[in-house]
Amino acid sequence: MVSPTYFESRWNLGDALSDMALFERVEVVRGATGLMTGTGNPSAAINMVRKHATSREFKGDVSAEYGSWNKERYVADLQSPLTEDGKIRARIVGGYQNNDSWLDRYNSEKAFFSGIVDADLGDLTMLSAGYEYQRIDVNSPTWGGLPRWNTDGSSNSYDRARSTAPDWAYNDKEINKVFMTLKQRFADTWQATLNATHSEVEFDSKMMYVDAYVNKADGMLVGPYSNYGPGFDYVGGTGWNSGKRKVDALDLFADGSYELFGRQHNLMFGGSYSKQNNRYFSSWANIFPDEIGSFYNFNGNFPQTDWSPQSLAQDDTTHMKSLYAATRVTLADPLHLILGARYTNWRVDTLTYSMEKNHTTPYAGLVFDINDNWSTYASYTSIFQPQNDRDSSGKYLTPITGNNYELGLKSDWMNSRLTTTLAIFRIEQDNVAQSTGTPIPGSNGETAYKAVDGTVSKGVEFELNGAITDNWQLTFGATRYIAEDNEGNAVNPNLPRTTVKMFTSYRLPVMPELTVGGGVNWQNRVYTDTVTPYGTFRAEQGSYALVDLFTRYQVTKNFSLQGNVNNLFDKTYDTNVEGSIVYGAPRNFSITGTYQF
């Protein structure tokens, strides 16, 4: 398990995006999760479960994948005992990937490695320690997307391969992490766990962005702030950004059962601490219309900026300290009460100011077991979510606070082989970030935000997971919600209000070596209204579905082949209606061979 850590995401450094080959599984915990994590989105939390050395004999697998846009990927996963009795074990995972893209000039190269040692230090103590490394080098990455609007208010459309990235642009990252987990059992019913993580991420990038309107007559670009006067007619910029992020996280907790009034109950309590420092340097320059010429002719052949020396752009340190406790009390055989609270002290220190907040997150839940298969529940918790968005003065917005209410019905069949959940929810939030549509003065084009109070989201969600039969697996989920501010206006209409997701796989009884399957992701229409010097324009993406297919054949006991098709019907869709045009991936293919031993 990864220690609960909050990442400042204004610069995407990839430290929260480790390659999935390093993890055993990903768990999605739905609903507000402030009691467990201290911060986070009120809709869900992601728990990344690392691979561990679990085998007392040598075993492993290797795989090779080839696909669209010259993709090649190789992964090895090996584990072995280090002692004869198998009480000390090791596991290493390493891989390499290189691929182009549907975008012109783009190339990405990635190498990753993880090594972990698991040791049983007696019957009651377990220690895990490991190291993770990842390097990602991207050539000609995009920084934003393609100009959406013409000066007459009409919207542009482009070939999906079109890119604003010049030949010289790059974005390189290097990630180093060390992590440790110590578990100590006490008697039969109690266990204490200590998780510790230290990570360092370095990045260096030189990139270019375009932010402008297009004159349809000649393709010349017009800057969004050109009406402010001389010097404001820039249509984009270049940036040379580099820096380092350091994160330290520590989490200590104990959980177990206790007896009270003749019944067994559960208790969990603990504390956590994290410190994150972001130190970034920057050099940037504006781009003016004559430097690009007609955008219709732009092909990435743009001269590199004569860079000035970098200056310190950001030096922020965020501290978060938490204490928490929760108990599950059995009031009667079918009735359980869950009570908990988390106290969080959050502080950020920047070059120009400091901000500190204290927040107590209560949690209360009631679960009633209707019978062996069905249960119903009700829950309440508060929300505390620090933000990365800044206002027009450059200060971070205060954390989002609010309340989350949920009522649900769950079922469990065939010893949890098949589960269903139906829930209705209401989320109340203050200090929600809303774009002002204007940049922060003196920033490199960063958008300023304002805090909005009284945001209310309410909706319903259904989910089904598991085995329909011995050969048929199905995951299905559907969500519908509305979100409005205190004046009844839609909040963040760029996010879909209705989503439907389904994934299924079926092993043919007449040919058990063959498994076929696929998935569908559907979302409804999204839009954003943007105020421009030429009027208010609405960017819109209609509802669409993406269909994926796969087939897997077990050639021998140890060797399998799998083929995947993503975006089967080659749907063209825009992923960024709140800004410039960013197209999603076209139809693409891959084939993977895996050998296990």
C-alpha positions as CSV (number, residue, x, y, z in Angstrom):
1,M,0.0,0.0,0.0
2,V,1.2,3.5,-0.7
3,S,1.1,5.9,2.3
4,P,-1.7,8.5,2.0
5,T,0.1,11.5,0.4
6,Y,-1.2,14.7,-1.1
7,F,0.6,15.9,-4.2
8,E,0.6,19.5,-5.4
9,S,-0.3,19.0,-9.0
10,R,0.1,22.5,-10.6
11,W,3.2,21.0,-12.2
12,N,2.6,17.4,-13.3
13,L,5.8,15.7,-12.3
14,G,4.6,12.1,-12.6
15,D,5.3,11.1,-9.0
16,A,1.7,10.1,-8.7
17,L,1.8,8.3,-12.0
18,S,4.2,5.3,-11.5
19,D,4.0,2.6,-14.1
20,M,1.2,0.2,-13.4
21,A,3.6,-2.8,-13.8
22,L,4.9,-1.9,-10.3
23,F,1.5,-2.4,-8.6
24,E,-0.5,-5.5,-7.8
25,R,-3.9,-3.8,-8.1
26,V,-5.6,-0.4,-7.9
27,E,-8.5,0.0,-5.4
28,V,-11.1,2.7,-5.8
29,V,-12.7,3.8,-2.5
30,R,-15.8,5.7,-3.4
31,G,-17.3,8.6,-1.4
32,A,-15.6,11.3,0.7
33,T,-12.5,9.7,2.3
34,G,-11.1,12.4,4.5
35,L,-11.2,10.1,7.5
36,M,-8.7,7.8,5.9
37,T,-6.5,10.2,3.8
38,G,-6.9,13.6,5.5
39,T,-7.5,15.3,2.1
40,G,-8.8,14.4,-1.2
41,N,-11.6,14.6,-3.7
42,P,-15.1,14.1,-2.2
43,S,-16.0,11.5,-4.9
44,A,-13.3,8.9,-4.3
45,A,-9.8,8.0,-3.3
46,I,-7.3,5.8,-5.1
47,N,-5.3,3.1,-3.2
48,M,-2.3,1.8,-5.2
49,V,-1.3,-1.6,-3.8
50,R,2.4,-2.4,-4.5
51,K,3.7,-5.7,-5.6
52,H,5.3,-7.7,-2.8
53,A,7.6,-10.7,-2.6
54,T,5.0,-13.4,-1.7
55,S,6.6,-16.5,-3.2
56,R,8.8,-18.9,-1.3
57,E,10.1,-20.3,-4.6
58,F,11.6,-18.7,-7.7
59,K,9.0,-17.5,-10.1
60,G,8.2,-14.7,-12.5
61,D,7.0,-13.6,-15.9
62,V,8.3,-11.6,-18.9
63,S,6.3,-9.8,-21.5
64,A,6.7,-8.0,-24.8
65,E,4.1,-5.6,-26.3
66,Y,4.0,-4.0,-29.7
67,G,1.4,-1.6,-31.0
68,S,0.3,1.4,-32.9
69,W,2.6,4.4,-33.3
70,N,5.7,2.3,-33.1
71,K,5.0,1.2,-29.5
72,E,7.3,-1.3,-27.9
73,R,7.2,-2.3,-24.3
74,Y,9.2,-4.9,-22.3
75,V,8.5,-5.9,-18.7
76,A,10.2,-8.5,-16.4
77,D,8.7,-9.4,-13.0
78,L,10.8,-11.8,-10.8
79,Q,10.7,-13.0,-7.2
80,S,12.7,-15.4,-5.2
81,P,13.4,-16.5,-1.6
82,L,16.7,-15.2,-0.2
83,T,16.9,-17.8,2.6
84,E,16.2,-21.5,2.6
85,D,13.1,-21.2,4.8
86,G,11.7,-18.5,2.5
87,K,11.2,-16.0,5.4
88,I,13.2,-13.4,3.5
89,R,12.1,-12.8,-0.1
90,A,12.9,-10.4,-2.9
91,R,11.0,-9.2,-5.9
92,I,12.2,-7.0,-8.8
93,V,10.1,-5.4,-11.6
94,G,11.8,-3.7,-14.5
95,G,10.6,-2.4,-17.8
96,Y,11.3,-0.2,-20.9
97,Q,8.8,1.5,-23.2
98,N,9.2,3.6,-26.3
99,N,6.4,5.0,-28.4
100,D,5.5,7.7,-30.8
101,S,2.0,9.1,-30.9
102,W,-0.9,10.2,-33.1
103,L,0.5,13.7,-32.6
104,D,3.1,14.9,-35.0
105,R,6.7,14.8,-33.8
106,Y,5.9,13.3,-30.4
107,N,8.0,10.5,-28.9
108,S,8.2,9.1,-25.3
109,E,10.8,6.9,-23.8
110,K,10.4,5.4,-20.3
111,A,12.5,3.1,-18.1
112,F,11.3,1.9,-14.7
113,F,12.5,-0.4,-11.9
114,S,11.3,-1.5,-8.5
115,G,13.0,-3.7,-6.0
116,I,11.4,-4.9,-2.7
117,V,12.4,-7.2,0.1
118,D,9.8,-8.8,2.4
119,A,11.0,-10.4,5.6
120,D,9.1,-12.4,8.3
121,L,10.9,-11.3,11.5
122,G,9.3,-14.0,13.6
123,D,5.7,-15.2,13.7
124,L,4.3,-11.8,14.5
125,T,6.5,-9.2,12.7
126,M,6.8,-8.4,9.0
127,L,9.1,-5.9,7.4
128,S,9.0,-4.6,3.8
129,A,11.5,-2.2,2.3
130,G,12.0,-1.1,-1.3
131,Y,13.2,1.3,-3.9
132,E,11.5,2.6,-7.1
133,Y,13.1,4.4,-10.0
134,Q,11.5,5.8,-13.1
135,R,12.7,8.1,-16.0
136,I,10.5,9.5,-18.6
137,D,11.9,11.5,-21.6
138,V,9.3,13.1,-23.9
139,N,10.3,14.8,-27.2
140,S,8.0,17.4,-28.7
141,P,5.3,17.3,-26.0
142,T,2.3,19.6,-26.2
143,W,1.7,22.4,-23.6
144,G,-2.0,23.0,-23.9
145,G,-3.7,22.3,-27.2
146,L,-4.8,23.9,-30.5
147,P,-6.5,27.3,-30.9
148,R,-10.3,26.7,-30.5
149,W,-11.8,29.9,-31.7
150,N,-11.7,32.1,-34.8
151,T,-12.1,35.8,-34.4
152,D,-15.6,35.6,-35.9
153,G,-16.8,33.3,-33.1
154,S,-16.7,30.1,-35.1
155,S,-14.9,27.0,-33.8
156,N,-12.0,25.3,-35.4
157,S,-11.4,21.7,-36.1
158,Y,-8.1,20.0,-37.0
159,D,-6.5,16.8,-38.0
160,R,-5.9,14.8,-34.8
161,A,-2.2,14.6,-35.6
162,R,-1.9,18.4,-35.5
163,S,0.4,19.7,-32.7
164,T,1.7,23.0,-31.5
165,A,4.9,21.5,-30.2
166,P,8.2,22.5,-31.9
167,D,11.0,20.2,-32.9
168,W,13.2,21.3,-30.0
169,A,10.6,20.9,-27.2
170,Y,11.2,18.3,-24.5
171,N,9.9,17.3,-21.0
172,D,12.1,15.0,-18.9
173,K,11.4,13.6,-15.4
174,E,13.3,11.4,-13.0
175,I,11.6,9.8,-10.0
176,N,13.4,8.1,-7.0
177,K,11.4,6.6,-4.1
178,V,12.3,4.6,-1.1
179,F,9.5,3.0,1.0
180,M,9.1,0.8,4.1
181,T,6.3,-1.0,5.9
182,L,6.6,-2.6,9.3
183,K,3.7,-4.7,10.6
184,Q,3.5,-6.1,14.2
185,R,0.7,-8.4,15.3
186,F,-0.3,-8.5,19.0
187,A,-2.1,-11.6,20.1
188,D,-4.7,-12.7,17.6
189,T,-6.8,-9.6,17.0
190,W,-4.5,-6.6,16.9
191,Q,-1.9,-5.3,14.5
192,A,0.2,-2.1,14.3
193,T,1.4,-0.8,10.9
194,L,4.0,1.8,10.1
195,N,4.3,3.1,6.5
196,A,7.1,5.5,5.5
197,T,8.0,7.0,2.1
198,H,10.6,9.4,0.8
199,S,10.4,10.5,-2.9
200,E,12.4,13.0,-5.0
201,V,11.3,14.0,-8.5
202,E,13.4,16.2,-10.8
203,F,12.2,17.6,-14.0
204,D,13.5,19.7,-16.8
205,S,11.5,21.0,-19.8
206,K,11.5,23.4,-22.6
207,M,8.1,23.8,-24.2
208,M,5.9,26.1,-26.2
209,Y,2.2,26.9,-26.0
210,V,-0.3,28.8,-28.3
211,D,-3.2,30.8,-26.7
212,A,-4.9,32.9,-29.4
213,Y,-7.8,33.3,-31.8
214,V,-7.4,32.6,-35.5
215,N,-8.2,35.1,-38.3
216,K,-9.9,32.9,-40.9
217,A,-8.9,35.2,-43.7
218,D,-5.1,34.6,-43.5
219,G,-4.5,32.3,-40.5
220,M,-2.8,35.0,-38.5
221,L,-3.2,34.7,-34.7
222,V,-4.7,37.3,-32.5
223,G,-3.8,37.4,-28.8
224,P,-6.6,37.2,-26.2
225,Y,-5.3,40.3,-24.4
226,S,-4.3,42.4,-27.4
227,N,-7.1,44.9,-26.6
228,Y,-5.2,45.8,-23.4
229,G,-2.7,47.8,-25.4
230,P,0.9,47.6,-26.7
231,G,2.9,44.6,-25.5
232,F,-0.2,42.6,-24.7
233,D,-0.7,41.2,-28.3
234,Y,1.3,38.0,-27.6
235,V,-0.3,34.8,-28.9
236,G,1.6,32.3,-26.7
237,G,4.9,31.7,-25.1
238,T,7.8,29.5,-24.4
239,G,9.0,28.2,-21.0
240,W,12.1,26.6,-19.7
241,N,11.1,25.1,-16.4
242,S,13.1,22.8,-14.0
243,G,13.0,21.9,-10.4
244,K,12.7,19.3,-7.7
245,R,9.9,18.0,-5.5
246,K,10.6,16.2,-2.3
247,V,8.0,14.4,-0.3
248,D,8.3,12.7,3.1
249,A,5.3,10.7,4.4
250,L,4.8,8.8,7.6
251,D,1.7,6.9,8.8
252,L,1.4,4.9,12.0
253,F,-1.9,3.1,12.9
254,A,-3.2,0.2,14.9
255,D,-6.4,-1.8,14.3
256,G,-8.1,-4.7,16.0
257,S,-11.1,-6.0,17.8
258,Y,-12.4,-5.6,21.4
259,E,-15.3,-7.0,23.4
260,L,-17.9,-4.8,25.1
261,F,-21.4,-5.8,26.4
262,G,-20.8,-9.3,25.2
263,R,-20.2,-8.4,21.6
264,Q,-17.1,-8.0,19.4
265,H,-16.3,-4.6,18.0
266,N,-13.5,-3.1,15.8
267,L,-11.2,-0.1,16.5
268,M,-8.6,1.7,14.4
269,F,-6.5,4.7,15.5
270,G,-3.4,6.4,14.3
271,G,-1.5,9.4,13.1
272,S,0.2,10.6,10.0
273,Y,2.6,13.3,8.9
274,S,3.7,14.5,5.4
275,K,6.0,17.3,4.2
276,Q,6.3,18.3,0.6
277,N,8.7,20.9,-0.9
278,N,8.3,22.2,-4.4
279,R,11.3,24.3,-5.7
280,Y,11.0,25.3,-9.3
281,F,13.0,27.6,-11.6
282,S,11.7,29.2,-14.8
283,S,12.6,31.3,-17.8
284,W,10.0,32.3,-20.3
285,A,9.3,34.5,-23.3
286,N,6.2,35.7,-25.1
287,I,5.5,34.9,-28.7
288,F,4.0,37.5,-31.1
289,P,1.9,36.9,-34.2
290,D,4.6,37.7,-36.8
291,E,6.9,35.1,-35.2
292,I,4.5,32.3,-36.1
293,G,2.9,33.7,-39.2
294,S,-0.1,32.0,-40.6
295,F,-1.1,29.2,-38.2
296,Y,-2.4,27.2,-41.2
297,N,1.3,26.7,-42.2
298,F,2.7,26.0,-38.8
299,N,4.5,22.6,-38.8
300,G,6.7,22.7,-35.7
301,N,9.6,24.4,-37.4
302,F,9.8,27.2,-34.9
303,P,13.2,28.6,-33.7
304,Q,14.2,27.9,-30.1
305,T,14.1,30.8,-27.7
306,D,17.3,32.6,-26.8
307,W,16.8,31.7,-23.2
308,S,17.5,34.2,-20.4
309,P,18.9,32.7,-17.1
310,Q,16.3,30.9,-15.0
311,S,14.9,32.6,-11.9
312,L,13.3,31.1,-8.8
313,A,9.5,30.8,-9.6
314,Q,8.3,28.8,-6.7
315,D,9.5,27.5,-3.3
316,D,6.6,26.1,-1.4
317,T,6.6,23.8,1.6
318,T,3.4,22.0,2.7
319,H,3.1,20.3,6.1
320,M,0.2,18.1,7.0
321,K,-0.3,16.4,10.4
322,S,-3.2,14.2,11.3
323,L,-4.6,12.2,14.2
324,Y,-7.5,9.8,13.6
325,A,-9.7,7.1,15.1
326,A,-12.7,5.1,14.1
327,T,-14.7,2.3,15.6
328,R,-17.3,-0.2,14.3
329,V,-19.7,-1.1,17.1
330,T,-22.1,-4.0,16.8
331,L,-25.3,-2.7,18.3
332,A,-27.2,-5.9,17.5
333,D,-26.5,-8.9,15.2
334,P,-27.7,-7.1,12.1
335,L,-26.9,-3.5,13.1
336,H,-23.5,-1.8,13.1
337,L,-22.6,1.8,14.0
338,I,-19.4,3.3,12.6
339,L,-18.0,6.5,14.3
340,G,-14.8,8.3,13.6
341,A,-12.9,11.5,13.5
342,R,-9.7,12.9,12.0
343,Y,-8.0,16.1,13.1
344,T,-5.8,17.7,10.4
345,N,-3.3,20.6,10.7
346,W,-2.4,21.8,7.2
347,R,0.2,24.6,6.6
348,V,1.8,26.0,3.4
349,D,4.7,28.4,3.3
350,T,5.5,30.1,0.0
351,L,8.0,32.8,-1.1
352,T,5.4,35.6,-0.3
353,Y,3.0,34.3,2.3
354,S,1.9,31.5,4.6
355,M,-1.5,29.8,5.2
356,E,-2.5,27.5,8.0
357,K,-5.8,25.6,8.5
358,N,-7.0,23.2,11.2
359,H,-9.9,20.9,10.4
360,T,-11.7,18.1,12.2
361,T,-13.3,15.6,9.9
362,P,-16.1,13.6,11.6
363,Y,-17.5,10.4,10.2
364,A,-20.7,8.6,11.2
365,G,-22.3,5.6,9.5
366,L,-25.0,3.0,10.2
367,V,-25.1,-0.4,8.5
368,F,-28.1,-2.7,8.7
369,D,-27.8,-6.3,7.5
370,I,-31.2,-7.2,6.0
371,N,-30.2,-10.8,5.5
372,D,-27.1,-12.8,4.4
373,N,-27.1,-11.1,1.0
374,W,-28.5,-7.6,1.4
375,S,-27.5,-4.6,3.6
376,T,-28.4,-1.0,3.7
377,Y,-26.3,1.9,5.0
378,A,-26.3,5.6,5.7
379,S,-23.2,7.8,6.2
380,Y,-22.0,11.3,6.9
381,T,-18.6,12.9,6.7
382,S,-17.1,16.3,6.2
383,I,-14.7,17.4,3.5
384,F,-11.3,19.0,3.6
385,Q,-9.4,19.3,0.4
386,P,-6.4,21.7,-0.2
387,Q,-6.2,23.2,-3.6
388,N,-3.5,24.0,-6.2
389,D,-5.4,26.8,-7.9
390,R,-4.4,30.4,-7.2
391,D,-6.3,33.7,-7.2
392,S,-5.4,36.9,-9.2
393,S,-2.9,37.9,-6.5
394,G,-1.1,34.6,-6.9
395,K,-2.2,33.2,-3.5
396,Y,-3.5,29.6,-3.2
397,L,-7.2,29.3,-2.7
398,T,-8.1,28.2,0.8
399,P,-9.0,24.4,1.1
400,I,-12.4,23.2,0.0
401,T,-14.6,22.4,3.0
402,G,-18.1,20.8,3.1
403,N,-20.2,17.9,3.9
404,N,-20.9,14.5,2.3
405,Y,-24.1,12.5,2.8
406,E,-24.8,9.1,1.4
407,L,-27.5,6.4,1.6
408,G,-27.1,3.1,-0.1
409,L,-28.1,-0.6,-0.6
410,K,-25.5,-3.3,-1.1
411,S,-25.7,-7.0,-2.0
412,D,-23.1,-9.8,-1.8
413,W,-23.5,-13.1,-3.6
414,M,-21.6,-16.4,-3.8
415,N,-19.1,-15.5,-1.1
416,S,-18.4,-12.0,-2.6
417,R,-17.9,-13.3,-6.1
418,L,-20.6,-10.9,-7.2
419,T,-21.4,-7.6,-5.5
420,T,-23.7,-4.7,-6.2
421,T,-24.1,-1.2,-4.8
422,L,-26.8,1.4,-5.2
423,A,-26.2,4.8,-3.6
424,I,-27.6,8.3,-3.5
425,F,-25.4,11.2,-2.4
426,R,-25.4,14.9,-1.6
427,I,-22.2,16.9,-1.4
428,E,-22.0,20.5,-0.1
429,Q,-18.8,22.5,-0.7
430,D,-17.4,25.9,0.0
431,N,-14.3,27.5,-1.6
432,V,-14.7,25.6,-4.9
433,A,-12.3,26.9,-7.6
434,Q,-13.9,28.6,-10.6
435,S,-11.9,29.9,-13.5
436,T,-11.9,33.7,-14.0
437,G,-10.8,33.4,-17.6
438,T,-7.9,35.8,-17.0
439,P,-4.2,35.0,-16.3
440,I,-2.4,35.7,-13.0
441,P,-0.4,38.9,-13.5
442,G,3.3,38.1,-13.9
443,S,2.7,34.4,-14.4
444,N,3.5,32.2,-17.4
445,G,-0.1,32.2,-18.6
446,E,-1.5,30.5,-15.5
447,T,-5.2,31.1,-15.1
448,A,-6.5,32.8,-12.1
449,Y,-9.4,31.3,-10.1
450,K,-11.9,32.5,-7.6
451,A,-13.5,30.6,-4.7
452,V,-17.2,29.9,-4.8
453,D,-19.3,29.0,-1.8
454,G,-22.6,27.1,-1.6
455,T,-21.8,24.5,-4.3
456,V,-24.2,21.5,-4.0
457,S,-23.8,18.2,-5.9
458,K,-26.4,15.4,-5.7
459,G,-26.9,12.2,-7.6
460,V,-27.2,8.5,-7.8
461,E,-24.7,5.7,-8.5
462,F,-25.0,2.0,-9.3
463,E,-22.2,-0.5,-9.6
464,L,-22.0,-4.3,-10.2
465,N,-18.8,-6.3,-10.0
466,G,-17.9,-9.9,-10.2
467,A,-18.7,-13.3,-11.7
468,I,-22.0,-13.9,-13.4
469,T,-21.1,-17.5,-14.1
470,D,-17.8,-19.4,-13.8
471,N,-16.8,-18.2,-17.3
472,W,-18.4,-14.7,-17.4
473,Q,-17.0,-11.7,-15.6
474,L,-18.7,-8.3,-15.6
475,T,-18.1,-4.9,-14.2
476,F,-20.8,-2.3,-14.7
477,G,-21.2,1.2,-13.3
478,A,-23.5,4.2,-13.9
479,T,-23.5,7.6,-12.3
480,R,-25.9,10.6,-12.7
481,Y,-25.5,13.9,-10.7
482,I,-26.1,17.6,-10.9
483,A,-23.9,20.4,-9.5
484,E,-25.0,24.0,-8.9
485,D,-23.7,27.0,-7.1
486,N,-25.7,29.1,-4.6
487,E,-27.4,31.0,-7.5
488,G,-28.5,27.8,-9.3
489,N,-25.8,28.0,-12.0
490,A,-24.1,24.8,-13.2
491,V,-20.7,24.3,-11.6
492,N,-17.9,22.9,-13.8
493,P,-20.2,21.9,-16.8
494,N,-17.1,20.7,-18.5
495,L,-17.4,17.5,-16.5
496,P,-19.9,14.9,-17.6
497,R,-23.1,14.7,-15.4
498,T,-23.9,11.1,-16.6
499,T,-21.4,8.3,-17.2
500,V,-21.9,4.6,-17.9
501,K,-18.9,2.2,-17.8
502,M,-19.0,-1.5,-18.6
503,F,-16.2,-4.1,-19.0
504,T,-16.8,-7.8,-19.5
505,S,-14.8,-11.0,-20.3
506,Y,-16.0,-14.4,-21.3
507,R,-14.0,-17.7,-21.4
508,L,-15.4,-20.0,-24.1
509,P,-16.4,-23.4,-22.5
510,V,-15.8,-25.2,-25.8
511,M,-12.3,-23.6,-26.0
512,P,-11.2,-22.7,-22.5
513,E,-7.9,-21.4,-23.7
514,L,-9.7,-18.5,-25.4
515,T,-11.1,-15.5,-23.5
516,V,-12.8,-12.6,-25.3
517,G,-14.1,-9.3,-23.9
518,G,-14.3,-5.6,-24.1
519,G,-15.6,-2.5,-22.6
520,V,-17.7,0.6,-23.2
521,N,-17.3,4.1,-21.7
522,W,-20.1,6.5,-22.3
523,Q,-20.5,10.1,-21.1
524,N,-23.1,12.8,-21.8
525,R,-22.6,16.2,-23.4
526,V,-20.2,18.7,-21.7
527,Y,-19.6,22.4,-22.4
528,T,-17.9,25.6,-21.2
529,D,-18.9,29.2,-21.8
530,T,-15.9,31.5,-22.4
531,V,-16.0,35.3,-22.3
532,T,-13.8,36.7,-25.1
533,P,-13.2,40.1,-26.6
534,Y,-15.4,39.0,-29.4
535,G,-18.3,37.8,-27.2
536,T,-19.2,34.8,-25.2
537,F,-18.5,31.5,-27.0
538,R,-19.6,28.1,-26.0
539,A,-17.3,25.1,-26.4
540,E,-19.2,21.8,-26.5
541,Q,-18.5,18.1,-26.8
542,G,-21.6,16.0,-27.5
543,S,-22.2,12.7,-25.8
544,Y,-20.0,9.8,-27.0
545,A,-19.0,6.2,-26.3
546,L,-15.6,4.6,-26.6
547,V,-15.5,0.9,-27.3
548,D,-12.5,-1.3,-26.5
549,L,-12.1,-5.0,-27.3
550,F,-9.6,-7.7,-26.3
551,T,-8.9,-11.4,-26.9
552,R,-6.5,-13.6,-25.0
553,Y,-5.3,-17.1,-26.0
554,Q,-3.4,-19.4,-23.6
555,V,-1.1,-21.0,-26.1
556,T,0.6,-23.3,-23.6
557,K,0.5,-23.6,-19.8
558,N,3.2,-20.9,-19.6
559,F,2.7,-18.7,-22.6
560,S,-0.2,-16.5,-23.6
561,L,-1.0,-13.9,-26.3
562,Q,-3.4,-11.0,-26.0
563,G,-4.6,-8.5,-28.5
564,N,-6.3,-5.2,-27.7
565,V,-8.2,-2.6,-29.8
566,N,-8.9,0.7,-28.2
567,N,-11.5,3.2,-29.6
568,L,-12.8,0.5,-31.9
569,F,-15.0,2.9,-34.0
570,D,-12.3,5.6,-34.2
571,K,-14.4,8.2,-32.5
572,T,-13.1,11.8,-32.6
573,Y,-13.6,13.6,-29.3
574,D,-12.4,16.7,-27.5
575,T,-11.1,16.1,-24.0
576,N,-10.7,19.8,-23.0
577,V,-13.8,21.9,-23.7
578,E,-12.6,24.4,-21.0
579,G,-9.7,25.5,-23.0
580,S,-7.9,24.8,-26.2
581,I,-8.7,21.8,-28.4
582,V,-7.1,18.5,-27.2
583,Y,-8.2,15.4,-29.1
584,G,-8.4,12.0,-27.5
585,A,-6.5,9.0,-28.9
586,P,-7.7,7.6,-32.3
587,R,-8.2,3.8,-32.8
588,N,-5.1,1.9,-31.8
589,F,-3.9,-1.7,-31.5
590,S,-1.5,-3.7,-29.5
591,I,-0.5,-7.3,-29.1
592,T,1.3,-8.7,-26.0
593,G,3.0,-12.0,-25.4
594,T,3.6,-13.1,-21.8
595,Y,5.7,-16.1,-20.5
596,Q,5.3,-17.3,-16.9
597,F,7.7,-19.5,-15.1
